[in-house]
Amino acid sequence: METRLCNLRKPWVEEKEKLIDFGSGTKWSDVEADETTFDRKNAGQLAPDKATPIMWEQWCGIVKRGHTDTLVLHRLTPKMSKSRHQAQVP
């Protein structure tokens, strides 16, 4: 159910993002940007490279300072990585 609701919201959000203006074009505007990692999955034997089986879900957010209605989120596409316990073993 949650996936269906997200799929319904997505076109509306993408259309509203086109209307967001982070500045007037003649002066600077303060914005905040940050990236965060929400989830990781161990792809194990499904990974293209067996040495790098960890897939990450990362997002970048940008918002005009003091105007939460201008929040824009973009899903990032990070590279797969080694799991930490594998990376530490010589």
HTML snippet that shows the backbone in 3Dmol.js (N, CA, C, O; Angstrom):
<script src="https://3Dmol.org/build/3Dmol-min.js"></script>
<div id="view" style="width:600px;height:400px;position:relative"></div>
<script>
const pdb = `
ATOM      1  N   MET A   1       0.828  -1.185   0.000  1.00  0.00           N
ATOM      2  CA  MET A   1       0.000   0.000   0.000  1.00  0.00           C
ATOM      3  C   MET A   1       0.879   1.257   0.000  1.00  0.00           C
ATOM      4  O   MET A   1       0.592   2.221  -0.709  1.00  0.00           O
ATOM      5  N   GLU A   2       1.957   1.239   0.805  1.00  0.00           N
ATOM      6  CA  GLU A   2       2.833   2.403   0.868  1.00  0.00           C
ATOM      7  C   GLU A   2       3.485   2.675  -0.484  1.00  0.00           C
ATOM      8  O   GLU A   2       3.618   3.831  -0.886  1.00  0.00           O
ATOM      9  N   THR A   3       3.891   1.627  -1.183  1.00  0.00           N
ATOM     10  CA  THR A   3       4.508   1.788  -2.508  1.00  0.00           C
ATOM     11  C   THR A   3       3.526   2.402  -3.485  1.00  0.00           C
ATOM     12  O   THR A   3       3.899   3.264  -4.281  1.00  0.00           O
ATOM     13  N   ARG A   4       2.295   1.977  -3.435  1.00  0.00           N
ATOM     14  CA  ARG A   4       1.276   2.541  -4.330  1.00  0.00           C
ATOM     15  C   ARG A   4       1.037   4.012  -4.039  1.00  0.00           C
ATOM     16  O   ARG A   4       0.891   4.811  -4.963  1.00  0.00           O
ATOM     17  N   LEU A   5       0.996   4.377  -2.765  1.00  0.00           N
ATOM     18  CA  LEU A   5       0.818   5.783  -2.414  1.00  0.00           C
ATOM     19  C   LEU A   5       1.999   6.627  -2.894  1.00  0.00           C
ATOM     20  O   LEU A   5       1.809   7.732  -3.402  1.00  0.00           O
ATOM     21  N   CYS A   6       3.214   6.108  -2.733  1.00  0.00           N
ATOM     22  CA  CYS A   6       4.409   6.822  -3.216  1.00  0.00           C
ATOM     23  C   CYS A   6       4.364   6.989  -4.730  1.00  0.00           C
ATOM     24  O   CYS A   6       4.721   8.046  -5.249  1.00  0.00           O
ATOM     25  N   ASN A   7       3.930   5.959  -5.436  1.00  0.00           N
ATOM     26  CA  ASN A   7       3.829   6.038  -6.895  1.00  0.00           C
ATOM     27  C   ASN A   7       2.780   7.046  -7.341  1.00  0.00           C
ATOM     28  O   ASN A   7       2.929   7.674  -8.389  1.00  0.00           O
ATOM     29  N   LEU A   8       1.725   7.205  -6.557  1.00  0.00           N
ATOM     30  CA  LEU A   8       0.704   8.208  -6.869  1.00  0.00           C
ATOM     31  C   LEU A   8       1.212   9.625  -6.613  1.00  0.00           C
ATOM     32  O   LEU A   8       0.897  10.541  -7.373  1.00  0.00           O
ATOM     33  N   ARG A   9       1.987   9.810  -5.559  1.00  0.00           N
ATOM     34  CA  ARG A   9       2.511  11.140  -5.213  1.00  0.00           C
ATOM     35  C   ARG A   9       3.615  11.599  -6.153  1.00  0.00           C
ATOM     36  O   ARG A   9       3.758  12.796  -6.402  1.00  0.00           O
ATOM     37  N   LYS A  10       4.394  10.664  -6.674  1.00  0.00           N
ATOM     38  CA  LYS A  10       5.588  10.994  -7.447  1.00  0.00           C
ATOM     39  C   LYS A  10       5.337  11.970  -8.596  1.00  0.00           C
ATOM     40  O   LYS A  10       6.062  12.961  -8.686  1.00  0.00           O
ATOM     41  N   PRO A  11       4.347  11.754  -9.490  1.00  0.00           N
ATOM     42  CA  PRO A  11       4.140  12.710 -10.589  1.00  0.00           C
ATOM     43  C   PRO A  11       3.768  14.106 -10.091  1.00  0.00           C
ATOM     44  O   PRO A  11       4.198  15.104 -10.668  1.00  0.00           O
ATOM     45  N   TRP A  12       2.973  14.180  -9.023  1.00  0.00           N
ATOM     46  CA  TRP A  12       2.575  15.477  -8.479  1.00  0.00           C
ATOM     47  C   TRP A  12       3.795  16.218  -7.941  1.00  0.00           C
ATOM     48  O   TRP A  12       3.967  17.407  -8.208  1.00  0.00           O
ATOM     49  N   VAL A  13       4.641  15.522  -7.185  1.00  0.00           N
ATOM     50  CA  VAL A  13       5.843  16.134  -6.615  1.00  0.00           C
ATOM     51  C   VAL A  13       6.785  16.583  -7.727  1.00  0.00           C
ATOM     52  O   VAL A  13       7.327  17.687  -7.664  1.00  0.00           O
ATOM     53  N   GLU A  14       6.988  15.749  -8.741  1.00  0.00           N
ATOM     54  CA  GLU A  14       7.883  16.120  -9.836  1.00  0.00           C
ATOM     55  C   GLU A  14       7.374  17.350 -10.577  1.00  0.00           C
ATOM     56  O   GLU A  14       8.171  18.177 -11.019  1.00  0.00           O
ATOM     57  N   GLU A  15       6.070  17.480 -10.717  1.00  0.00           N
ATOM     58  CA  GLU A  15       5.496  18.665 -11.375  1.00  0.00           C
ATOM     59  C   GLU A  15       5.681  19.913 -10.514  1.00  0.00           C
ATOM     60  O   GLU A  15       6.003  20.979 -11.038  1.00  0.00           O
ATOM     61  N   LYS A  16       5.481  19.795  -9.199  1.00  0.00           N
ATOM     62  CA  LYS A  16       5.655  20.932  -8.285  1.00  0.00           C
ATOM     63  C   LYS A  16       7.113  21.369  -8.212  1.00  0.00           C
ATOM     64  O   LYS A  16       7.386  22.562  -8.081  1.00  0.00           O
ATOM     65  N   GLU A  17       8.066  20.422  -8.295  1.00  0.00           N
ATOM     66  CA  GLU A  17       9.487  20.764  -8.239  1.00  0.00           C
ATOM     67  C   GLU A  17       9.887  21.695  -9.374  1.00  0.00           C
ATOM     68  O   GLU A  17      10.783  22.522  -9.209  1.00  0.00           O
ATOM     69  N   LYS A  18       9.236  21.569 -10.518  1.00  0.00           N
ATOM     70  CA  LYS A  18       9.548  22.430 -11.661  1.00  0.00           C
ATOM     71  C   LYS A  18       9.220  23.891 -11.374  1.00  0.00           C
ATOM     72  O   LYS A  18       9.795  24.784 -11.996  1.00  0.00           O
ATOM     73  N   LEU A  19       8.309  24.144 -10.443  1.00  0.00           N
ATOM     74  CA  LEU A  19       7.883  25.508 -10.122  1.00  0.00           C
ATOM     75  C   LEU A  19       8.724  26.149  -9.024  1.00  0.00           C
ATOM     76  O   LEU A  19       8.588  27.346  -8.771  1.00  0.00           O
ATOM     77  N   ILE A  20       9.587  25.382  -8.368  1.00  0.00           N
ATOM     78  CA  ILE A  20      10.391  25.898  -7.266  1.00  0.00           C
ATOM     79  C   ILE A  20      11.528  26.745  -7.815  1.00  0.00           C
ATOM     80  O   ILE A  20      12.266  26.323  -8.705  1.00  0.00           O
ATOM     81  N   ASP A  21      11.653  27.953  -7.264  1.00  0.00           N
ATOM     82  CA  ASP A  21      12.710  28.881  -7.670  1.00  0.00           C
ATOM     83  C   ASP A  21      13.552  29.171  -6.431  1.00  0.00           C
ATOM     84  O   ASP A  21      13.035  29.674  -5.433  1.00  0.00           O
ATOM     85  N   PHE A  22      14.848  28.857  -6.491  1.00  0.00           N
ATOM     86  CA  PHE A  22      15.722  29.053  -5.340  1.00  0.00           C
ATOM     87  C   PHE A  22      16.276  30.464  -5.251  1.00  0.00           C
ATOM     88  O   PHE A  22      17.010  30.762  -4.309  1.00  0.00           O
ATOM     89  N   GLY A  23      15.968  31.312  -6.159  1.00  0.00           N
ATOM     90  CA  GLY A  23      16.424  32.695  -6.154  1.00  0.00           C
ATOM     91  C   GLY A  23      15.638  33.478  -7.189  1.00  0.00           C
ATOM     92  O   GLY A  23      14.905  32.897  -7.990  1.00  0.00           O
ATOM     93  N   SER A  24      15.786  34.776  -7.174  1.00  0.00           N
ATOM     94  CA  SER A  24      15.033  35.597  -8.120  1.00  0.00           C
ATOM     95  C   SER A  24      15.766  35.749  -9.447  1.00  0.00           C
ATOM     96  O   SER A  24      15.220  36.316 -10.393  1.00  0.00           O
ATOM     97  N   GLY A  25      16.989  35.254  -9.527  1.00  0.00           N
ATOM     98  CA  GLY A  25      17.778  35.412 -10.736  1.00  0.00           C
ATOM     99  C   GLY A  25      18.644  36.657 -10.703  1.00  0.00           C
ATOM    100  O   GLY A  25      19.609  36.769 -11.459  1.00  0.00           O
ATOM    101  N   THR A  26      18.297  37.603  -9.818  1.00  0.00           N
ATOM    102  CA  THR A  26      19.086  38.832  -9.711  1.00  0.00           C
ATOM    103  C   THR A  26      19.856  38.906  -8.403  1.00  0.00           C
ATOM    104  O   THR A  26      20.776  39.712  -8.267  1.00  0.00           O
ATOM    105  N   LYS A  27      19.485  38.068  -7.438  1.00  0.00           N
ATOM    106  CA  LYS A  27      20.209  38.070  -6.168  1.00  0.00           C
ATOM    107  C   LYS A  27      20.374  36.634  -5.664  1.00  0.00           C
ATOM    108  O   LYS A  27      19.653  35.726  -6.078  1.00  0.00           O
ATOM    109  N   TRP A  28      21.330  36.455  -4.770  1.00  0.00           N
ATOM    110  CA  TRP A  28      21.611  35.139  -4.198  1.00  0.00           C
ATOM    111  C   TRP A  28      20.526  34.747  -3.221  1.00  0.00           C
ATOM    112  O   TRP A  28      19.845  35.600  -2.653  1.00  0.00           O
ATOM    113  N   SER A  29      20.371  33.458  -3.031  1.00  0.00           N
ATOM    114  CA  SER A  29      19.416  32.923  -2.074  1.00  0.00           C
ATOM    115  C   SER A  29      20.123  31.856  -1.250  1.00  0.00           C
ATOM    116  O   SER A  29      20.862  31.043  -1.807  1.00  0.00           O
ATOM    117  N   ASP A  30      19.915  31.841   0.055  1.00  0.00           N
ATOM    118  CA  ASP A  30      20.520  30.835   0.926  1.00  0.00           C
ATOM    119  C   ASP A  30      19.772  29.519   0.790  1.00  0.00           C
ATOM    120  O   ASP A  30      18.551  29.461   0.939  1.00  0.00           O
ATOM    121  N   VAL A  31      20.523  28.470   0.504  1.00  0.00           N
ATOM    122  CA  VAL A  31      19.937  27.133   0.441  1.00  0.00           C
ATOM    123  C   VAL A  31      20.771  26.195   1.294  1.00  0.00           C
ATOM    124  O   VAL A  31      21.943  26.454   1.568  1.00  0.00           O
ATOM    125  N   GLU A  32      20.160  25.124   1.700  1.00  0.00           N
ATOM    126  CA  GLU A  32      20.855  24.074   2.437  1.00  0.00           C
ATOM    127  C   GLU A  32      20.765  22.799   1.609  1.00  0.00           C
ATOM    128  O   GLU A  32      19.713  22.485   1.052  1.00  0.00           O
ATOM    129  N   ALA A  33      21.857  22.076   1.534  1.00  0.00           N
ATOM    130  CA  ALA A  33      21.877  20.811   0.795  1.00  0.00           C
ATOM    131  C   ALA A  33      22.579  19.768   1.648  1.00  0.00           C
ATOM    132  O   ALA A  33      23.550  20.064   2.343  1.00  0.00           O
ATOM    133  N   ASP A  34      22.077  18.552   1.584  1.00  0.00           N
ATOM    134  CA  ASP A  34      22.681  17.464   2.349  1.00  0.00           C
ATOM    135  C   ASP A  34      22.351  16.151   1.660  1.00  0.00           C
ATOM    136  O   ASP A  34      21.388  16.055   0.900  1.00  0.00           O
ATOM    137  N   GLU A  35      23.165  15.145   1.939  1.00  0.00           N
ATOM    138  CA  GLU A  35      22.894  13.807   1.418  1.00  0.00           C
ATOM    139  C   GLU A  35      22.854  12.853   2.588  1.00  0.00           C
ATOM    140  O   GLU A  35      23.544  13.032   3.591  1.00  0.00           O
ATOM    141  N   THR A  36      22.034  11.837   2.433  1.00  0.00           N
ATOM    142  CA  THR A  36      21.894  10.880   3.511  1.00  0.00           C
ATOM    143  C   THR A  36      21.727   9.469   2.958  1.00  0.00           C
ATOM    144  O   THR A  36      21.258   9.278   1.836  1.00  0.00           O
ATOM    145  N   THR A  37      22.114   8.498   3.753  1.00  0.00           N
ATOM    146  CA  THR A  37      21.972   7.094   3.389  1.00  0.00           C
ATOM    147  C   THR A  37      20.881   6.494   4.255  1.00  0.00           C
ATOM    148  O   THR A  37      20.941   6.574   5.482  1.00  0.00           O
ATOM    149  N   PHE A  38      19.891   5.897   3.625  1.00  0.00           N
ATOM    150  CA  PHE A  38      18.772   5.329   4.361  1.00  0.00           C
ATOM    151  C   PHE A  38      18.855   3.822   4.535  1.00  0.00           C
ATOM    152  O   PHE A  38      18.399   3.289   5.547  1.00  0.00           O
ATOM    153  N   ASP A  39      19.422   3.141   3.579  1.00  0.00           N
ATOM    154  CA  ASP A  39      19.346   1.688   3.617  1.00  0.00           C
ATOM    155  C   ASP A  39      20.522   1.094   2.857  1.00  0.00           C
ATOM    156  O   ASP A  39      21.103   1.737   1.983  1.00  0.00           O
ATOM    157  N   ARG A  40      20.854  -0.110   3.193  1.00  0.00           N
ATOM    158  CA  ARG A  40      21.859  -0.850   2.433  1.00  0.00           C
ATOM    159  C   ARG A  40      21.361  -2.270   2.286  1.00  0.00           C
ATOM    160  O   ARG A  40      20.655  -2.790   3.151  1.00  0.00           O
ATOM    161  N   LYS A  41      21.730  -2.881   1.198  1.00  0.00           N
ATOM    162  CA  LYS A  41      21.331  -4.267   0.937  1.00  0.00           C
ATOM    163  C   LYS A  41      22.569  -5.048   0.531  1.00  0.00           C
ATOM    164  O   LYS A  41      23.411  -4.562  -0.225  1.00  0.00           O
ATOM    165  N   ASN A  42      22.662  -6.245   1.038  1.00  0.00           N
ATOM    166  CA  ASN A  42      23.752  -7.115   0.650  1.00  0.00           C
ATOM    167  C   ASN A  42      23.264  -7.945  -0.532  1.00  0.00           C
ATOM    168  O   ASN A  42      22.416  -8.824  -0.380  1.00  0.00           O
ATOM    169  N   ALA A  43      23.814  -7.653  -1.719  1.00  0.00           N
ATOM    170  CA  ALA A  43      23.390  -8.349  -2.933  1.00  0.00           C
ATOM    171  C   ALA A  43      23.983  -9.749  -3.017  1.00  0.00           C
ATOM    172  O   ALA A  43      23.530 -10.569  -3.815  1.00  0.00           O
ATOM    173  N   GLY A  44      24.996 -10.028  -2.196  1.00  0.00           N
ATOM    174  CA  GLY A  44      25.584 -11.360  -2.143  1.00  0.00           C
ATOM    175  C   GLY A  44      25.972 -11.900  -3.499  1.00  0.00           C
ATOM    176  O   GLY A  44      26.749 -11.278  -4.223  1.00  0.00           O
ATOM    177  N   GLN A  45      25.442 -13.045  -3.844  1.00  0.00           N
ATOM    178  CA  GLN A  45      25.791 -13.710  -5.099  1.00  0.00           C
ATOM    179  C   GLN A  45      25.184 -13.012  -6.323  1.00  0.00           C
ATOM    180  O   GLN A  45      25.579 -13.307  -7.451  1.00  0.00           O
ATOM    181  N   LEU A  46      24.231 -12.092  -6.119  1.00  0.00           N
ATOM    182  CA  LEU A  46      23.603 -11.389  -7.245  1.00  0.00           C
ATOM    183  C   LEU A  46      24.435 -10.209  -7.741  1.00  0.00           C
ATOM    184  O   LEU A  46      24.163  -9.673  -8.815  1.00  0.00           O
ATOM    185  N   ALA A  47      25.445  -9.795  -6.972  1.00  0.00           N
ATOM    186  CA  ALA A  47      26.266  -8.645  -7.344  1.00  0.00           C
ATOM    187  C   ALA A  47      27.081  -8.942  -8.595  1.00  0.00           C
ATOM    188  O   ALA A  47      27.598 -10.049  -8.747  1.00  0.00           O
ATOM    189  N   PRO A  48      27.203  -7.953  -9.505  1.00  0.00           N
ATOM    190  CA  PRO A  48      28.025  -8.158 -10.700  1.00  0.00           C
ATOM    191  C   PRO A  48      29.478  -8.485 -10.346  1.00  0.00           C
ATOM    192  O   PRO A  48      30.109  -9.313 -11.003  1.00  0.00           O
ATOM    193  N   ASP A  49      29.994  -7.843  -9.321  1.00  0.00           N
ATOM    194  CA  ASP A  49      31.353  -8.101  -8.842  1.00  0.00           C
ATOM    195  C   ASP A  49      31.218  -8.673  -7.439  1.00  0.00           C
ATOM    196  O   ASP A  49      30.776  -7.966  -6.533  1.00  0.00           O
ATOM    197  N   LYS A  50      31.579  -9.907  -7.241  1.00  0.00           N
ATOM    198  CA  LYS A  50      31.392 -10.572  -5.945  1.00  0.00           C
ATOM    199  C   LYS A  50      32.168  -9.902  -4.809  1.00  0.00           C
ATOM    200  O   LYS A  50      31.854 -10.116  -3.639  1.00  0.00           O
ATOM    201  N   ALA A  51      33.178  -9.094  -5.143  1.00  0.00           N
ATOM    202  CA  ALA A  51      33.948  -8.389  -4.115  1.00  0.00           C
ATOM    203  C   ALA A  51      33.218  -7.138  -3.614  1.00  0.00           C
ATOM    204  O   ALA A  51      33.578  -6.602  -2.566  1.00  0.00           O
ATOM    205  N   THR A  52      32.203  -6.663  -4.341  1.00  0.00           N
ATOM    206  CA  THR A  52      31.479  -5.465  -3.935  1.00  0.00           C
ATOM    207  C   THR A  52      29.974  -5.738  -3.910  1.00  0.00           C
ATOM    208  O   THR A  52      29.254  -5.312  -4.812  1.00  0.00           O
ATOM    209  N   PRO A  53      29.498  -6.442  -2.889  1.00  0.00           N
ATOM    210  CA  PRO A  53      28.092  -6.851  -2.875  1.00  0.00           C
ATOM    211  C   PRO A  53      27.120  -5.893  -2.172  1.00  0.00           C
ATOM    212  O   PRO A  53      25.929  -6.201  -2.109  1.00  0.00           O
ATOM    213  N   ILE A  54      27.565  -4.763  -1.647  1.00  0.00           N
ATOM    214  CA  ILE A  54      26.674  -3.905  -0.871  1.00  0.00           C
ATOM    215  C   ILE A  54      26.093  -2.787  -1.746  1.00  0.00           C
ATOM    216  O   ILE A  54      26.837  -2.010  -2.346  1.00  0.00           O
ATOM    217  N   MET A  55      24.746  -2.714  -1.813  1.00  0.00           N
ATOM    218  CA  MET A  55      24.057  -1.651  -2.545  1.00  0.00           C
ATOM    219  C   MET A  55      23.516  -0.648  -1.525  1.00  0.00           C
ATOM    220  O   MET A  55      22.972  -1.041  -0.493  1.00  0.00           O
ATOM    221  N   TRP A  56      23.664   0.643  -1.814  1.00  0.00           N
ATOM    222  CA  TRP A  56      23.244   1.705  -0.905  1.00  0.00           C
ATOM    223  C   TRP A  56      22.072   2.476  -1.487  1.00  0.00           C
ATOM    224  O   TRP A  56      21.973   2.640  -2.704  1.00  0.00           O
ATOM    225  N   GLU A  57      21.178   2.952  -0.617  1.00  0.00           N
ATOM    226  CA  GLU A  57      20.121   3.871  -1.036  1.00  0.00           C
ATOM    227  C   GLU A  57      20.472   5.231  -0.457  1.00  0.00           C
ATOM    228  O   GLU A  57      20.448   5.418   0.759  1.00  0.00           O
ATOM    229  N   GLN A  58      20.794   6.171  -1.318  1.00  0.00           N
ATOM    230  CA  GLN A  58      21.190   7.507  -0.874  1.00  0.00           C
ATOM    231  C   GLN A  58      20.335   8.564  -1.570  1.00  0.00           C
ATOM    232  O   GLN A  58      19.928   8.406  -2.721  1.00  0.00           O
ATOM    233  N   TRP A  59      20.077   9.645  -0.835  1.00  0.00           N
ATOM    234  CA  TRP A  59      19.267  10.758  -1.347  1.00  0.00           C
ATOM    235  C   TRP A  59      19.974  12.077  -1.080  1.00  0.00           C
ATOM    236  O   TRP A  59      20.728  12.211  -0.115  1.00  0.00           O
ATOM    237  N   CYS A  60      19.722  13.036  -1.939  1.00  0.00           N
ATOM    238  CA  CYS A  60      20.224  14.401  -1.775  1.00  0.00           C
ATOM    239  C   CYS A  60      19.012  15.319  -1.642  1.00  0.00           C
ATOM    240  O   CYS A  60      18.053  15.205  -2.406  1.00  0.00           O
ATOM    241  N   GLY A  61      19.059  16.219  -0.681  1.00  0.00           N
ATOM    242  CA  GLY A  61      17.972  17.166  -0.488  1.00  0.00           C
ATOM    243  C   GLY A  61      18.476  18.593  -0.544  1.00  0.00           C
ATOM    244  O   GLY A  61      19.552  18.897  -0.030  1.00  0.00           O
ATOM    245  N   ILE A  62      17.703  19.471  -1.167  1.00  0.00           N
ATOM    246  CA  ILE A  62      18.028  20.900  -1.250  1.00  0.00           C
ATOM    247  C   ILE A  62      16.782  21.671  -0.833  1.00  0.00           C
ATOM    248  O   ILE A  62      15.678  21.370  -1.288  1.00  0.00           O
ATOM    249  N   VAL A  63      16.960  22.672   0.039  1.00  0.00           N
ATOM    250  CA  VAL A  63      15.832  23.477   0.489  1.00  0.00           C
ATOM    251  C   VAL A  63      16.293  24.925   0.662  1.00  0.00           C
ATOM    252  O   VAL A  63      17.405  25.179   1.126  1.00  0.00           O
ATOM    253  N   LYS A  64      15.440  25.857   0.290  1.00  0.00           N
ATOM    254  CA  LYS A  64      15.714  27.274   0.510  1.00  0.00           C
ATOM    255  C   LYS A  64      15.549  27.537   1.999  1.00  0.00           C
ATOM    256  O   LYS A  64      14.534  27.170   2.591  1.00  0.00           O
ATOM    257  N   ARG A  65      16.535  28.164   2.594  1.00  0.00           N
ATOM    258  CA  ARG A  65      16.523  28.377   4.035  1.00  0.00           C
ATOM    259  C   ARG A  65      15.257  29.115   4.471  1.00  0.00           C
ATOM    260  O   ARG A  65      14.944  30.194   3.968  1.00  0.00           O
ATOM    261  N   GLY A  66      14.538  28.510   5.417  1.00  0.00           N
ATOM    262  CA  GLY A  66      13.327  29.118   5.957  1.00  0.00           C
ATOM    263  C   GLY A  66      12.065  28.837   5.156  1.00  0.00           C
ATOM    264  O   GLY A  66      10.987  29.307   5.520  1.00  0.00           O
ATOM    265  N   HIS A  67      12.182  28.075   4.069  1.00  0.00           N
ATOM    266  CA  HIS A  67      11.024  27.790   3.211  1.00  0.00           C
ATOM    267  C   HIS A  67      10.944  26.283   2.955  1.00  0.00           C
ATOM    268  O   HIS A  67      11.416  25.798   1.927  1.00  0.00           O
ATOM    269  N   THR A  68      10.352  25.558   3.881  1.00  0.00           N
ATOM    270  CA  THR A  68      10.316  24.096   3.776  1.00  0.00           C
ATOM    271  C   THR A  68       9.530  23.612   2.561  1.00  0.00           C
ATOM    272  O   THR A  68       9.711  22.476   2.123  1.00  0.00           O
ATOM    273  N   ASP A  69       8.666  24.454   2.015  1.00  0.00           N
ATOM    274  CA  ASP A  69       7.890  24.048   0.841  1.00  0.00           C
ATOM    275  C   ASP A  69       8.740  23.968  -0.427  1.00  0.00           C
ATOM    276  O   ASP A  69       8.247  23.525  -1.465  1.00  0.00           O
ATOM    277  N   THR A  70      10.006  24.387  -0.364  1.00  0.00           N
ATOM    278  CA  THR A  70      10.888  24.330  -1.534  1.00  0.00           C
ATOM    279  C   THR A  70      11.770  23.084  -1.546  1.00  0.00           C
ATOM    280  O   THR A  70      12.674  22.982  -2.375  1.00  0.00           O
ATOM    281  N   LEU A  71      11.525  22.142  -0.650  1.00  0.00           N
ATOM    282  CA  LEU A  71      12.357  20.943  -0.567  1.00  0.00           C
ATOM    283  C   LEU A  71      12.334  20.166  -1.877  1.00  0.00           C
ATOM    284  O   LEU A  71      11.270  19.854  -2.412  1.00  0.00           O
ATOM    285  N   VAL A  72      13.525  19.859  -2.383  1.00  0.00           N
ATOM    286  CA  VAL A  72      13.681  19.045  -3.586  1.00  0.00           C
ATOM    287  C   VAL A  72      14.553  17.852  -3.212  1.00  0.00           C
ATOM    288  O   VAL A  72      15.642  18.026  -2.666  1.00  0.00           O
ATOM    289  N   LEU A  73      14.080  16.645  -3.501  1.00  0.00           N
ATOM    290  CA  LEU A  73      14.827  15.424  -3.207  1.00  0.00           C
ATOM    291  C   LEU A  73      15.213  14.736  -4.505  1.00  0.00           C
ATOM    292  O   LEU A  73      14.419  14.662  -5.443  1.00  0.00           O
ATOM    293  N   HIS A  74      16.443  14.233  -4.548  1.00  0.00           N
ATOM    294  CA  HIS A  74      16.909  13.470  -5.699  1.00  0.00           C
ATOM    295  C   HIS A  74      17.561  12.196  -5.199  1.00  0.00           C
ATOM    296  O   HIS A  74      18.394  12.225  -4.292  1.00  0.00           O
ATOM    297  N   ARG A  75      17.180  11.090  -5.791  1.00  0.00           N
ATOM    298  CA  ARG A  75      17.796   9.813  -5.425  1.00  0.00           C
ATOM    299  C   ARG A  75      19.133   9.702  -6.141  1.00  0.00           C
ATOM    300  O   ARG A  75      19.218   9.899  -7.354  1.00  0.00           O
ATOM    301  N   LEU A  76      20.168   9.388  -5.388  1.00  0.00           N
ATOM    302  CA  LEU A  76      21.508   9.251  -5.934  1.00  0.00           C
ATOM    303  C   LEU A  76      21.738   7.806  -6.370  1.00  0.00           C
ATOM    304  O   LEU A  76      21.007   6.903  -5.962  1.00  0.00           O
ATOM    305  N   THR A  77      22.738   7.597  -7.185  1.00  0.00           N
ATOM    306  CA  THR A  77      23.066   6.244  -7.640  1.00  0.00           C
ATOM    307  C   THR A  77      24.506   5.921  -7.251  1.00  0.00           C
ATOM    308  O   THR A  77      25.401   5.946  -8.096  1.00  0.00           O
ATOM    309  N   PRO A  78      24.731   5.617  -5.965  1.00  0.00           N
ATOM    310  CA  PRO A  78      26.090   5.318  -5.513  1.00  0.00           C
ATOM    311  C   PRO A  78      26.583   3.979  -6.056  1.00  0.00           C
ATOM    312  O   PRO A  78      25.796   3.097  -6.399  1.00  0.00           O
ATOM    313  N   LYS A  79      27.900   3.854  -6.123  1.00  0.00           N
ATOM    314  CA  LYS A  79      28.503   2.594  -6.562  1.00  0.00           C
ATOM    315  C   LYS A  79      28.362   1.549  -5.465  1.00  0.00           C
ATOM    316  O   LYS A  79      28.260   1.877  -4.283  1.00  0.00           O
ATOM    317  N   MET A  80      28.359   0.304  -5.871  1.00  0.00           N
ATOM    318  CA  MET A  80      28.350  -0.783  -4.896  1.00  0.00           C
ATOM    319  C   MET A  80      29.698  -0.797  -4.192  1.00  0.00           C
ATOM    320  O   MET A  80      30.700  -0.359  -4.756  1.00  0.00           O
ATOM    321  N   SER A  81      29.726  -1.297  -2.962  1.00  0.00           N
ATOM    322  CA  SER A  81      30.974  -1.300  -2.188  1.00  0.00           C
ATOM    323  C   SER A  81      31.162  -2.636  -1.485  1.00  0.00           C
ATOM    324  O   SER A  81      30.264  -3.477  -1.446  1.00  0.00           O
ATOM    325  N   LYS A  82      32.348  -2.802  -0.936  1.00  0.00           N
ATOM    326  CA  LYS A  82      32.638  -3.996  -0.147  1.00  0.00           C
ATOM    327  C   LYS A  82      31.966  -3.866   1.215  1.00  0.00           C
ATOM    328  O   LYS A  82      31.800  -2.759   1.727  1.00  0.00           O
ATOM    329  N   SER A  83      31.585  -4.986   1.794  1.00  0.00           N
ATOM    330  CA  SER A  83      31.088  -4.926   3.161  1.00  0.00           C
ATOM    331  C   SER A  83      32.284  -4.696   4.077  1.00  0.00           C
ATOM    332  O   SER A  83      33.394  -5.128   3.764  1.00  0.00           O
ATOM    333  N   ARG A  84      32.074  -4.033   5.186  1.00  0.00           N
ATOM    334  CA  ARG A  84      33.190  -3.650   6.062  1.00  0.00           C
ATOM    335  C   ARG A  84      33.927  -4.857   6.609  1.00  0.00           C
ATOM    336  O   ARG A  84      35.155  -4.830   6.690  1.00  0.00           O
ATOM    337  N   HIS A  85      33.237  -5.897   6.979  1.00  0.00           N
ATOM    338  CA  HIS A  85      33.951  -7.044   7.547  1.00  0.00           C
ATOM    339  C   HIS A  85      34.816  -7.731   6.494  1.00  0.00           C
ATOM    340  O   HIS A  85      35.836  -8.329   6.839  1.00  0.00           O
ATOM    341  N   GLN A  86      34.438  -7.662   5.229  1.00  0.00           N
ATOM    342  CA  GLN A  86      35.268  -8.220   4.175  1.00  0.00           C
ATOM    343  C   GLN A  86      36.462  -7.322   3.873  1.00  0.00           C
ATOM    344  O   GLN A  86      37.556  -7.803   3.580  1.00  0.00           O
ATOM    345  N   ALA A  87      36.236  -6.004   3.948  1.00  0.00           N
ATOM    346  CA  ALA A  87      37.288  -5.056   3.611  1.00  0.00           C
ATOM    347  C   ALA A  87      38.430  -5.089   4.645  1.00  0.00           C
ATOM    348  O   ALA A  87      39.571  -4.765   4.313  1.00  0.00           O
ATOM    349  N   GLN A  88      38.129  -5.478   5.890  1.00  0.00           N
ATOM    350  CA  GLN A  88      39.141  -5.468   6.933  1.00  0.00           C
ATOM    351  C   GLN A  88      39.968  -6.745   6.979  1.00  0.00           C
ATOM    352  O   GLN A  88      41.039  -6.766   7.586  1.00  0.00           O
ATOM    353  N   VAL A  89      39.490  -7.799   6.352  1.00  0.00           N
ATOM    354  CA  VAL A  89      40.216  -9.073   6.359  1.00  0.00           C
ATOM    355  C   VAL A  89      41.350  -8.992   5.337  1.00  0.00           C
ATOM    356  O   VAL A  89      41.099  -8.658   4.179  1.00  0.00           O
ATOM    357  N   PRO A  90      42.604  -9.293   5.738  1.00  0.00           N
ATOM    358  CA  PRO A  90      43.719  -9.185   4.780  1.00  0.00           C
ATOM    359  C   PRO A  90      43.654 -10.253   3.715  1.00  0.00           C
ATOM    360  O   PRO A  90      44.514 -10.302   2.836  1.00  0.00           O
TER     361      PRO A  90
END
`;
const viewer = $3Dmol.createViewer("view");
viewer.addModel(pdb, "pdb");
viewer.setStyle({}, {cartoon: {color: "spectrum"}});
viewer.zoomTo();
viewer.render();
</script>
